[in-house]
Amino acid sequence: MPLYREVGVVIRTHKLGEADRIVTLLTRGRGLLRAVAKGVRRTSSKFGARLEPFMVADLQCYEGRTLDTITQAETLGAYGPAISSDYDRYRAGNVIVETAERLAEGDPSSELYALLVGALRTLAVGKIPPDLVRDGYLLRAFSLAGWTPGFDECVRCGAAGPHTVVVVQLGGVVCEDCRTPGSPRLDPGSIALLRSLLAGDWDGALASTERERGQAAGIAAAYAQWHLERGLRSFGARRD
């Protein structure tokens, strides 16, 4: 059975038998990968801790008939402990990796992989509020997937902004003539925050108020769930 090397982010794990785990990873070259890590639940395992959620690892695997097997794992980014030890980071991290998994169901994307690693690194460092990291990741990940939101001119008719009414189903802000009934009107600062998050402008994002962050978070969540066509479990998940 041929050996190969790959780098990947651990998305989630499942128990298998008494000592093994099935590990789901987003890899740089193969996209989503589900592989068996044998013996990692034993206390004597040399690399079990390297295959926990939010960790980035350099892997050696061999191909199997149904599932590949991980034979070696070296840590490239030890983000798991810092994220899992903080409740807000943990919730944001779960939304990020679940979104990454859902978007990676097609062909491999090195850009999506790099964006995920960057988001988890920023989350682990802790200098940016977790909700901003999460919302910035959502907007940029969907942009990479081909659904770039528009927060400047009207996304329906192209009328120059500024506009403050957002229609998620149309992909961004609309003018008064294109507004649909029930569409939310945001504060101008919330639209500016959405622009900053989409651009990866953390200085601009950090200048926002709590109200603006709350409005932007609602739009980012609605945008994600609209394009995924079903809700993200992690938005409502709680850790016991």
Disulfide bonds with the S-S distance in Angstrom:
none
